[in-house]
Amino acid sequence: MDWIKTICASLIIAISITAVIQPTIVSGQSMYPTLENKDYLIVNKLAYNRELPNRGDIIVFKTSLIDDERNEKKNLVKRIIALPGDHLVIEDNEVYINEKLLKEDYLTGVYTYGDIDMIVPANEIFTMGDNRENSDDSRKDYIGTISLDDIVGEVVLRAYPFNNMGKVK
């Protein structure tokens, strides 16, 4: 009987944990220098259940892109740049939100290509990678703006490599 109680308790704990968090591995350099290839991340799946995401949050979201190695749909890791209803302009290597220059202290020497002038649709967000020159993000037609319903969760913790373990800013 003790074994059954232990197994049941373990299953309840495991199911509870997977309902709240999801592990994700970064694939590629699109979020460099904030995140690197093969970083192991912990995603809070409940982060946006009651509130909208914030500009600057790093999120994981579902896409229709296919991962050739696994033959399944890819999730991407990107930073939220613009929120629903924001007026986004990208011109001359600068990003403007609602006519104000976006301060991006997390970027170093990055060129933000693109010529965009748009209002982000309701219930959608605009994302970009921190490595702007090497990022498939909302600037690409095949990704575009992201539905709030496609957000898996907010990246909250880097669990590996151990020397970089900690909260993701």
C-alpha positions as CSV (number, residue, x, y, z in Angstrom):
1,M,0.0,0.0,0.0
2,D,2.9,2.4,0.7
3,W,4.2,1.9,-2.8
4,I,0.8,2.8,-4.3
5,K,0.7,6.0,-2.2
6,T,4.2,6.9,-3.3
7,I,3.5,6.3,-7.0
8,C,0.2,8.2,-6.9
9,A,1.8,11.2,-5.1
10,S,4.7,11.2,-7.6
11,L,2.2,11.2,-10.5
12,I,0.2,14.0,-9.0
13,I,3.4,16.1,-8.5
14,A,4.7,15.3,-12.0
15,I,1.4,16.3,-13.6
16,S,1.2,19.5,-11.6
17,I,4.7,20.5,-12.6
18,T,4.1,19.9,-16.3
19,A,0.9,21.9,-16.1
20,V,2.9,24.9,-14.9
21,I,6.4,24.7,-16.5
22,Q,7.8,23.4,-19.7
23,P,11.5,22.8,-20.6
24,T,12.8,24.1,-23.9
25,I,16.1,24.0,-25.6
26,V,17.3,26.9,-27.7
27,S,18.1,25.9,-31.3
28,G,20.3,28.4,-33.1
29,Q,21.8,31.8,-32.5
30,S,18.7,34.1,-33.0
31,M,18.6,35.2,-29.3
32,Y,22.4,35.7,-28.9
33,P,23.9,37.2,-26.7
34,T,21.0,36.9,-24.3
35,L,20.6,33.1,-25.0
36,E,22.9,30.8,-26.8
37,N,22.4,27.6,-28.9
38,K,21.7,24.6,-26.7
39,D,20.7,26.6,-23.6
40,Y,18.2,24.7,-21.6
41,L,15.3,26.9,-20.5
42,I,12.3,26.7,-18.1
43,V,9.1,28.3,-19.4
44,N,6.3,29.5,-17.2
45,K,3.2,28.3,-19.0
46,L,0.9,30.2,-16.7
47,A,2.6,33.6,-17.0
48,Y,-0.1,35.1,-19.3
49,N,-3.2,33.3,-18.1
50,R,-4.5,36.4,-16.3
51,E,-2.5,39.3,-17.8
52,L,-1.1,40.4,-21.1
53,P,2.6,39.9,-21.8
54,N,5.0,42.9,-21.4
55,R,7.2,44.4,-24.0
56,G,10.7,43.0,-23.6
57,D,9.5,39.6,-22.3
58,I,11.3,36.6,-23.8
59,I,8.6,34.0,-24.8
60,V,8.2,30.7,-26.4
61,F,5.4,30.5,-29.0
62,K,4.0,27.9,-31.5
63,T,4.5,28.3,-35.2
64,S,3.5,26.5,-38.4
65,L,7.2,26.0,-39.3
66,I,8.3,22.3,-39.5
67,D,11.4,21.0,-37.7
68,D,13.0,18.9,-40.3
69,E,14.9,16.7,-37.8
70,R,11.7,15.8,-35.8
71,N,9.1,16.3,-38.6
72,E,6.9,18.3,-36.2
73,K,5.9,21.9,-35.7
74,K,8.6,24.2,-34.2
75,N,8.3,26.4,-31.2
76,L,10.4,29.6,-31.3
77,V,12.0,31.7,-28.6
78,K,11.9,35.5,-29.2
79,R,11.5,38.8,-27.4
80,I,8.3,40.7,-27.5
81,I,8.8,44.1,-29.2
82,A,5.3,45.4,-29.7
83,L,2.0,44.7,-28.1
84,P,-1.6,44.7,-29.5
85,G,-2.5,48.2,-30.9
86,D,1.1,49.5,-30.8
87,H,2.3,51.5,-33.8
88,L,5.6,49.9,-34.8
89,V,8.0,51.5,-37.2
90,I,11.4,50.1,-38.2
91,E,13.5,52.4,-40.3
92,D,17.2,53.4,-40.5
93,N,18.2,50.6,-38.1
94,E,15.9,52.0,-35.4
95,V,12.8,50.6,-33.8
96,Y,10.0,53.0,-32.8
97,I,6.9,52.1,-30.7
98,N,4.2,54.7,-30.7
99,E,6.6,57.3,-32.1
100,K,9.2,56.7,-29.4
101,L,12.6,55.2,-29.9
102,L,12.7,51.7,-28.3
103,K,15.6,51.5,-25.8
104,E,17.1,48.0,-26.2
105,D,19.9,47.8,-23.7
106,Y,20.1,44.0,-24.3
107,L,21.4,44.6,-27.8
108,T,25.0,45.3,-28.6
109,G,26.1,46.5,-32.1
110,V,23.1,44.9,-33.8
111,Y,21.6,46.0,-37.1
112,T,17.8,45.9,-37.2
113,Y,17.0,45.5,-40.8
114,G,13.5,46.0,-42.1
115,D,11.2,48.8,-43.4
116,I,8.1,48.3,-41.3
117,D,5.3,50.7,-40.5
118,M,2.3,49.0,-39.0
119,I,-0.3,48.8,-36.2
120,V,0.0,45.5,-34.4
121,P,-3.4,43.8,-34.7
122,A,-5.6,43.1,-31.7
123,N,-4.7,40.0,-29.8
124,E,-1.3,39.7,-31.5
125,I,2.2,40.7,-30.7
126,F,5.4,41.5,-32.7
127,T,8.5,39.6,-31.8
128,M,12.2,39.7,-32.8
129,G,15.3,37.9,-31.9
130,D,18.2,39.7,-30.1
131,N,20.5,38.6,-32.9
132,R,18.6,40.7,-35.4
133,E,20.7,39.8,-38.5
134,N,20.2,36.1,-37.9
135,S,16.6,35.7,-36.7
136,D,13.5,34.3,-38.2
137,D,10.9,36.5,-36.4
138,S,7.8,38.7,-37.0
139,R,9.7,40.7,-39.7
140,K,9.4,37.6,-41.9
141,D,6.2,37.1,-43.9
142,Y,6.1,33.4,-43.0
143,I,6.0,34.1,-39.3
144,G,4.4,37.6,-39.0
145,T,2.7,38.7,-35.9
146,I,2.0,36.1,-33.2
147,S,-1.5,35.4,-31.8
148,L,-1.7,35.7,-28.0
149,D,-3.2,32.2,-28.2
150,D,0.0,30.8,-29.7
151,I,2.2,31.8,-26.7
152,V,3.4,28.8,-24.8
153,G,4.8,30.8,-21.9
154,E,7.5,33.2,-20.6
155,V,11.1,32.1,-20.4
156,V,12.0,32.5,-16.7
157,L,15.1,30.4,-16.0
158,R,18.2,29.1,-17.8
159,A,18.9,25.7,-16.3
160,Y,21.9,24.8,-18.4
161,P,24.8,25.4,-18.9
162,F,25.3,25.4,-15.2
163,N,27.8,28.4,-15.3
164,N,25.0,30.5,-16.8
165,M,22.2,29.2,-14.7
166,G,19.7,31.7,-13.4
167,K,16.9,34.1,-14.2
168,V,16.6,35.2,-17.8
169,K,16.4,39.0,-18.1
